[in-house]
Amino acid sequence: MESPDLAIRLRRAAFNRAIAEAELAAIGQFLTINAVLVAGTDSAILSGRKAQLLTWKHEFASADRTIYVRLPERIEISPIGPMVMEYGKWHGATLSGIDLASGTYVAKWRKAGGEWMIEAEIYLTLA
């Protein structure tokens, strides 16, 4: 059985691949039904898997869409339950390679039904 640290890092890598490959169904497999995302620049709140998937669908329709990559730096494992906090850096660049934004993020994951799922993500834009 893999450690929670390794499991989260593997899930994050798979999530990054799903974004890069515009795989909407794959992205949905990482989000709890009530997952919340707070965007970095405008602090827009995307509440629920459905809202997030609609946003990704719109993003994927753009000819020069943005590819977002999250890079975990630290995984904090809760000693009292099947949950972890992921801390890391993120960046977004267009398909043509133009860097658009970057910053830090935190994500809360919970193990449910044998899989680690994202409950919440908060992004801070720094550049």
N, C-alpha and C positions, 0 to 999 in steps of 0.2 A: 504494500500500500504506500503511495507516495505521500510525502509530507504536505501539509497545507501550503507552505511556502512554494514548493515546486508546483503544486497543482494550480495555484493562482497565477504563477508566472507562465505556465503552459496555457492556461485559459486566456490570459491577456494576449499572448502571442497569437492564439487562434482568433481572438476578437480583432486584433490588428489586421490579420490576413483577410478576415471577412469584410472589413472596411475597404482594404486595398482592392479586393476583388468584387466589390459592390454586391455582396451576397446578403441580401436582406433577411432571408429565412435563417441564415446562420447567426446573424446578429441577434435575432429574437431569442435564440437558444441560450444566450448569456444573461438575459434580463429577467428579473422577477416581474410578475404581472403589474406590480405597483412601483417599479423602479423609478427613481427620481434622478434627473440630471440638471445641474445648475451650470449654465454655460459661462465661459470665462470672461468674454468681453462685455456682453450686454446683460449678464446675469439672468438671461431667459431661463425659465423653469419648464422643463419637459417632464410632466408627471404621468407615469405609466408607460408600459411597454408599447402600447398602441401609438401614443404620441411620439415616442422616440422613433419608432419604425416609420411613421409618416414623414418625420423630419429627414431621416436617412434616405427614404425614397425620393424626396424632393432633391436632396443633395446629389444623389446618384444620377439624376436626370440631367445635370449640368454637363455641358460639353468639356469644360476644363475644371472638373470638380476637384474638391479638396480631399486629400488623403490625410487623415489624422492618425498619428502613431502615439501610443502611450508606452512609456518605458518605465517599468517598476524599478524603484531604487530600494525600497524597504517594505517588508510585509510584517505587520504586527498581528500575532495570533492571540485571540482571546483565550484566557485560561478557563472561562466559565461557560463557553458555548461554541457551537460550530460557526464562528464568524471571525473574519479577519479584516484588517484595514490595510489597504495598499496605498503607498505614497510614491509619487514619481514625477517625472517630467513628461510633457507632451509637446508635440509640434504638428503644425498643419502646413502642407504645401500642395500646390496644384499639380495635376497630372503632368503639366509641362515643366514642373520643377521650380516654380516660383514659391519661395517661402512666404507664408502669410502671417503666421502667429505662432507663439510658443509660450510655455509657462509651466506651472506645476499643477498637480491634481492629487486628490485623495478619493479612494473608492472603497466602499464597504461591501464586502461579499458575505454571503451566508450559504452554508451547505444545506441543500434541500433536495430530497429525492435522490441522494447520492451524488449530486453535482453542485459545484460552487457557482452561485448566481450573484449578479450585481444587484444590490438593493439601492445604492445611491452613489453618485459621483458628483464632485464639485471641482470645477476648474478655475484657475486663476491665470489670466493672461498677463505675461510680463514683458513680452516683446512682440 
